[in-house]
C-alpha cells in the first residue's frame, strides 16, 4: 500500500517500532506525513505496526532508511550509537535526509556518522511515558519535547514537535545528559517511592493503598510542579510545597518513623524503604533549612536522628 502525501509532507521511516516509535509514527501520519516503512522484529513490535500503522510495510532497517526522507530512530539508548555508525558503514544515509532520534540521553553528537554522510541530525525526546497504544496519541497533546539540533535545523525539529501536538523546549547539547538524569530521577524514582509507600501502608493493614495515596500524592505533585514553574520549587534552598514532620522540625515523629520502618525492613526484607526515607529526609532537611522553614537547631537535631540508629526503646516501652 502506497500512502498519498500532501505537498511539503515527508516520507517517514520508523526504525524500532516499540512503544515510542510506533506512536510517534502514527502521530506524524495523522499530521499528514506518509509512513513508508517500519522495522519491527518482536511479536509486540509487529502487532504495534499492524495496529498503529495499518498498511505500513514491516521492512528491514536498511530498507526503511533507503525509502525514508525522515528516519525516526526509536531504539534503546545503548543501541543507538552502533546503529547510526553501522548504517553509515553500509552507506545507507542519504544527503538531505532527516536523521531523528528520540533518546533523552543523547543530543546530536551521536548522529555524527549520519551527518558526515549529508543527513540532517535532530534529537527529539518526548518527556512522557508510553504505553505503546493509541491512548498515547491524546497524551502527546501539550507534551514537552526536548529539541537539540544545529541552529539551521532547529526550526525543523520544533515544527515537527508542534505538528504532533507537543511543545518544543530547546536543550543544548552539553546539557542533554543532565536533562535526562533529572527526568529519570523525578519519574522513575517517584514510581519506586510510591511502591515503597504502598508496601508500608499494606503492612499497616490498608487494603487499597493506591486509593489512599492518590489524592495525597496528586495534591503534592500539583503543588510541587506549580512551585517549580513559579521558580519557588527549584534551586538548592527552594521547597515551597514541602509539608510534614521535617518541614515542622518534628524530630520525635521522624525518630518514630525510622523505628517502624526499620521494623518493617526486618519483617519483610524491604531494606530499601528505610534507606530511601532516610536519604530523602536528609535532602528535605537541608532544603527546609536553606529556605528558612526550620532553624539551625531543628535541622541539626533532624540530621542527628537520621544519621544515627533509631533510638532504643525506653524501659516503659520494653516488653
C-alpha positions as CSV (number, residue, x, y, z in Angstrom):
1,X,0.0,0.0,0.0
2,X,1.4,3.4,-1.0
3,X,0.4,6.4,1.0
4,X,-0.6,9.6,-0.8
5,X,1.4,12.6,0.5
6,X,0.3,16.2,0.7
7,X,2.7,18.8,-0.7
8,X,5.6,19.5,1.7
9,X,5.0,16.3,3.6
10,X,7.7,13.8,4.3
11,X,8.2,10.1,3.8
12,X,8.8,8.8,7.3
13,X,10.6,5.6,8.2
14,X,10.4,4.1,11.7
15,X,13.5,2.2,13.0
16,X,12.3,0.5,16.1
17,X,8.5,0.0,16.3
18,X,8.5,-0.1,20.1
19,X,6.2,1.9,22.4
20,X,7.7,5.3,21.3
21,X,8.4,4.7,17.7
22,X,5.1,3.3,16.6
23,X,3.1,6.0,18.5
24,X,5.2,8.9,17.1
25,X,5.0,7.4,13.6
26,X,1.2,7.3,14.0
27,X,1.2,10.9,15.2
28,X,3.3,12.0,12.2
29,X,1.0,10.1,9.9
30,X,-2.0,11.9,11.4
31,X,-0.2,15.2,10.7
32,X,-0.1,14.4,7.0
33,X,3.2,12.7,6.6
34,X,3.5,9.3,4.9
35,X,5.0,6.5,6.9
36,X,6.8,4.5,4.2
37,X,8.1,1.7,6.3
38,X,8.8,0.5,9.8
39,X,11.1,-2.1,11.3
40,X,10.0,-4.5,14.0
41,X,11.4,-7.9,14.9
42,X,9.5,-8.9,18.0
43,X,5.9,-10.0,18.0
44,X,4.9,-7.0,20.1
45,X,6.5,-4.6,17.5
46,X,4.8,-6.4,14.6
47,X,1.5,-6.0,16.4
48,X,2.1,-2.3,17.0
49,X,2.8,-1.8,13.3
50,X,-0.4,-3.5,12.4
51,X,-2.5,-1.7,15.0
52,X,-1.0,1.9,15.0
53,X,0.4,1.9,11.4
54,X,-2.1,-0.2,9.4
55,X,-0.9,-0.8,5.8
56,X,2.7,0.2,6.6
57,X,5.2,-2.5,5.5
58,X,7.4,-4.2,8.0
59,X,10.9,-3.8,6.5
60,X,14.5,-4.3,7.4
61,X,16.3,-1.4,8.9
62,X,18.3,-0.8,5.7
63,X,15.1,-0.8,3.6
64,X,13.5,1.7,5.9
65,X,16.4,4.1,5.7
66,X,16.6,3.7,1.9
67,X,12.9,4.7,1.5
68,X,12.6,7.5,4.0
69,X,13.2,11.2,3.9
70,X,12.8,11.3,7.7
71,X,14.3,8.4,9.6
72,X,12.9,8.1,13.2
73,X,15.3,6.1,15.3
74,X,13.4,5.0,18.4
75,X,15.8,2.4,19.8
76,X,17.2,1.8,23.3
77,X,19.9,4.3,24.2
78,X,22.7,1.8,24.3
79,X,22.0,0.6,20.8
80,X,21.8,4.0,19.2
81,X,25.4,4.8,18.5
82,X,26.1,1.4,17.0
83,X,23.1,1.6,14.8
84,X,23.9,5.0,13.4
85,X,27.5,4.1,12.7
86,X,26.6,0.7,11.3
87,X,24.2,2.4,8.8
88,X,27.0,4.8,7.9
89,X,29.4,1.9,7.2
90,X,26.8,0.5,4.8
91,X,26.4,3.8,3.0
92,X,22.7,3.9,3.9
93,X,22.5,7.6,5.0
94,X,21.5,10.0,2.2
95,X,22.3,13.7,1.8
96,X,19.4,15.9,3.0
97,X,17.8,13.1,4.8
98,X,16.5,13.9,8.3
99,X,18.1,11.6,11.0
100,X,15.9,11.9,14.1
101,X,16.4,10.0,17.3
102,X,14.1,10.0,20.4
103,X,16.7,9.3,23.1
104,X,16.7,11.6,26.2
105,X,20.3,10.9,26.9
106,X,21.9,11.9,23.7
107,X,22.0,15.2,21.7
108,X,23.0,15.2,18.0
109,X,26.6,14.2,18.6
110,X,25.6,10.5,18.4
111,X,24.3,11.2,14.9
112,X,27.7,12.4,13.6
113,X,28.2,9.4,11.2
114,X,24.9,10.3,9.6
115,X,25.7,14.0,9.5
116,X,29.0,13.3,7.8
117,X,27.1,11.4,5.1
118,X,25.0,14.5,4.5
119,X,22.0,13.8,6.7
120,X,20.5,16.5,9.0
121,X,20.6,15.5,12.7
122,X,17.8,16.1,15.1
123,X,17.2,14.9,18.7
124,X,13.6,15.0,19.8
125,X,12.8,13.5,23.2
126,X,9.2,13.4,24.5
127,X,9.0,13.9,28.2
128,X,6.3,11.3,28.9
129,X,5.9,7.6,29.4
130,X,4.5,5.5,26.7
131,X,2.1,2.5,26.7
132,X,2.6,1.8,23.0
133,X,-1.2,2.1,22.4
134,X,-3.5,4.7,20.8
135,X,-4.0,6.1,24.3
136,X,-0.6,7.8,24.0
137,X,-1.7,9.8,20.9
138,X,-4.0,12.0,23.1
139,X,-1.3,12.4,25.7
140,X,1.1,13.9,23.2
141,X,-1.1,17.0,23.2
142,X,0.8,19.5,25.2
143,X,3.7,17.1,25.9
144,X,7.1,18.7,26.2
145,X,9.8,17.6,23.7
146,X,13.4,18.4,24.3
147,X,14.8,19.6,20.9
148,X,18.5,19.5,20.2
149,X,19.8,20.4,16.7
150,X,22.2,22.5,14.8
151,X,21.0,26.1,14.6
152,X,19.9,25.8,11.0
153,X,17.9,22.6,11.7
154,X,16.3,23.8,15.0
155,X,13.2,25.2,13.3
156,X,12.6,21.8,11.6
157,X,12.7,20.0,14.9
158,X,10.4,22.5,16.6
159,X,7.9,22.3,13.7
160,X,7.8,18.5,13.9
161,X,7.1,18.7,17.6
162,X,4.3,21.2,17.1
163,X,2.8,19.0,14.3
164,X,2.3,16.1,16.7
165,X,0.7,18.3,19.3
166,X,3.8,18.8,21.5
167,X,5.6,21.8,23.0
168,X,9.3,22.1,22.0
169,X,11.9,23.1,24.5
170,X,15.4,23.7,23.4
171,X,18.0,21.7,25.3
172,X,21.7,22.4,24.5
173,X,23.9,19.5,23.5
174,X,26.1,19.8,26.6
175,X,23.0,19.7,28.9
176,X,21.3,16.7,27.4
177,X,22.5,14.1,30.0
178,X,21.7,16.4,32.9
179,X,18.2,16.9,31.4
180,X,17.7,13.2,31.1
181,X,19.0,12.5,34.6
182,X,16.5,15.0,36.0
183,X,13.6,13.3,34.3
184,X,14.7,9.8,35.3
185,X,15.2,10.9,38.9
186,X,11.8,12.6,39.0
187,X,9.7,10.0,37.2
188,X,11.4,6.6,37.8
189,X,12.2,7.3,41.4
190,X,8.7,8.6,42.0
191,X,7.4,5.2,40.9
192,X,9.8,3.5,43.4
193,X,8.7,5.9,46.2
194,X,5.0,5.2,45.6
195,X,5.7,1.4,45.6
196,X,7.5,1.7,48.9
197,X,4.8,3.9,50.5
198,X,2.2,1.4,49.3
199,X,4.1,-1.5,50.8
200,X,4.3,0.2,54.1
201,X,0.5,1.0,54.0
202,X,-0.3,-2.6,53.2
203,X,1.8,-3.7,56.1
204,X,-0.2,-1.3,58.2
205,X,-3.4,-3.1,57.2
206,X,-4.6,-0.8,54.5
207,X,-6.3,-2.9,51.8
208,X,-6.2,-0.4,48.9
209,X,-3.0,1.7,49.4
210,X,-3.2,3.2,45.9
211,X,-6.6,4.7,46.7
212,X,-5.2,6.3,49.9
213,X,-2.1,7.6,48.2
214,X,-3.8,9.0,45.0
215,X,-5.3,12.2,46.4
216,X,-2.4,12.9,48.7
217,X,0.3,12.4,46.1
218,X,-1.8,14.1,43.4
219,X,-2.1,17.3,45.5
220,X,1.6,17.1,46.5
221,X,2.7,16.7,42.9
222,X,0.5,19.5,41.7
223,X,1.8,21.8,44.4
224,X,5.4,20.9,43.7
225,X,5.3,21.4,40.0
226,X,3.4,24.6,40.3
227,X,6.0,25.9,42.7
228,X,8.7,24.8,40.2
229,X,7.1,26.8,37.4
230,X,6.9,29.8,39.7
231,X,10.6,29.4,40.5
232,X,9.7,28.7,44.1
233,X,10.5,25.0,44.0
234,X,13.9,25.0,42.3
235,X,17.4,25.8,43.5
236,X,19.3,24.4,46.5
237,X,17.0,26.0,49.1
238,X,13.6,26.2,47.5
239,X,11.0,23.6,48.5
240,X,7.8,25.7,48.8
241,X,5.4,22.7,48.6
242,X,7.0,20.7,51.5
243,X,4.8,19.7,54.3
244,X,5.1,17.1,57.1
245,X,7.4,16.5,60.1
246,X,10.7,17.6,58.5
247,X,9.2,21.0,57.5
248,X,8.0,21.4,61.1
249,X,11.2,20.3,62.7
250,X,9.3,17.5,64.4
251,X,12.3,15.3,65.4
252,X,10.2,12.9,67.6
253,X,8.0,12.0,64.7
254,X,10.9,11.3,62.4
255,X,12.5,9.1,65.0
256,X,9.4,7.0,65.4
257,X,9.1,6.8,61.6
258,X,12.7,5.4,61.4
259,X,11.9,2.8,64.1
260,X,8.8,1.4,62.5
261,X,10.4,1.4,59.0
262,X,13.4,-0.5,60.5
263,X,10.9,-3.0,61.9
264,X,9.2,-3.3,58.5
265,X,12.5,-4.0,56.9
266,X,13.3,-6.7,59.5
267,X,10.0,-8.4,59.0
268,X,9.7,-8.2,55.2
269,X,13.2,-7.6,53.9
270,X,12.2,-4.2,52.5
271,X,15.5,-2.6,53.4
272,X,15.2,-0.1,50.6
273,X,12.3,1.6,52.4
274,X,14.1,3.0,55.5
275,X,17.1,3.7,53.3
276,X,15.1,5.8,50.9
277,X,13.2,7.6,53.7
278,X,16.4,8.5,55.5
279,X,18.2,9.8,52.4
280,X,15.2,11.9,51.2
281,X,14.5,13.2,54.7
282,X,18.2,14.4,54.8
283,X,17.6,16.3,51.5
284,X,14.3,17.7,52.8
285,X,16.0,18.9,55.9
286,X,18.8,20.7,54.1
287,X,16.3,22.4,51.7
288,X,14.0,23.3,54.6
289,X,16.9,24.9,56.4
290,X,18.1,26.8,53.3
291,X,14.6,28.1,52.7
292,X,14.3,29.1,56.4
293,X,11.4,26.8,57.0
294,X,13.3,25.5,60.0
295,X,16.3,26.8,62.0
296,X,19.8,25.5,62.6
297,X,18.9,23.8,65.9
298,X,16.0,21.9,64.4
299,X,17.9,21.0,61.3
300,X,20.9,19.6,63.3
301,X,18.5,17.6,65.5
302,X,16.9,16.1,62.4
303,X,20.2,15.2,60.8
304,X,21.5,13.6,64.0
305,X,18.4,11.5,64.2
306,X,18.7,10.5,60.5
307,X,22.5,9.8,60.8
308,X,22.3,7.6,63.8
309,X,20.5,4.3,64.6
310,X,16.9,4.5,65.8
311,X,16.8,5.4,69.5
312,X,16.5,2.5,71.9
313,X,13.1,2.0,73.5
314,X,12.6,3.4,77.0
315,X,12.1,0.9,79.9
316,X,8.4,1.6,79.8
317,X,8.3,0.6,76.1
318,X,10.3,-2.6,76.6
319,X,8.0,-5.7,76.7
